[in-house]
Every structure is written in structure tokens, then in C-alpha cells.
Amino acid sequence: MQDIEKALRELAKAIESNPTVDTVKITITLKKPKPRKAKPKENG
């Protein structure tokens, strides 16, 4: 997540110094980790 934050900060600096940029749209989609299958409880 820190890598994303760093990249966005660097991008913001680059955009601020470039007067020809009108709009910027960024989409970040994070995957949810796959749920681990629960182990069946042993009767004992």
C-alpha cells in the first residue's frame, strides 16, 4: 500500500509541474484475498 501512496505523490508532483495536463483519472482495484477453507473440526 505504501508503494501506491508513493507513486501517487510522485504523480501529483509531475502533474503540478505540467501545465498541459487538464484532468487525470486513476482507478486502483485491490483484490480481496481468497478466503481459506476452514478445516473441519475433528470430533473427539
C-alpha positions as CSV (number, residue, x, y, z in Angstrom):
1,M,0.0,0.0,0.0
2,Q,2.9,2.3,0.7
3,D,4.1,1.8,-2.8
4,I,0.8,3.1,-4.2
5,E,0.9,6.1,-1.9
6,K,4.4,7.0,-3.0
7,A,3.5,6.6,-6.7
8,L,0.5,8.8,-6.3
9,R,2.6,11.5,-4.6
10,E,5.2,11.4,-7.4
11,L,2.5,11.5,-10.0
12,A,0.9,14.6,-8.3
13,K,4.3,16.4,-8.4
14,A,4.7,15.6,-12.1
15,I,1.2,16.8,-12.9
16,E,1.5,20.0,-10.9
17,S,4.6,21.0,-12.9
18,N,3.0,20.2,-16.2
19,P,0.5,23.0,-17.3
20,T,-0.7,21.0,-20.3
21,V,-2.4,18.3,-18.1
22,D,-6.1,19.0,-17.9
23,T,-7.6,16.1,-16.0
24,V,-6.3,12.8,-14.5
25,K,-8.3,9.8,-13.7
26,I,-6.8,6.9,-11.7
27,T,-8.5,3.7,-10.9
28,I,-7.0,1.3,-8.3
29,T,-8.7,-2.0,-7.8
30,L,-7.4,-4.2,-5.0
31,K,-8.1,-7.9,-4.9
32,K,-9.6,-9.4,-1.8
33,P,-7.5,-12.3,-0.5
34,K,-9.2,-15.6,-1.2
35,P,-10.8,-17.0,2.0
36,R,-9.1,-20.0,3.4
37,K,-11.2,-23.1,3.6
38,A,-12.0,-23.9,7.2
39,K,-10.7,-27.2,8.3
40,P,-13.5,-29.5,9.5
41,K,-13.5,-29.9,13.3
42,E,-12.4,-33.3,14.5
43,N,-14.9,-35.0,16.8
44,G,-13.1,-36.3,19.7
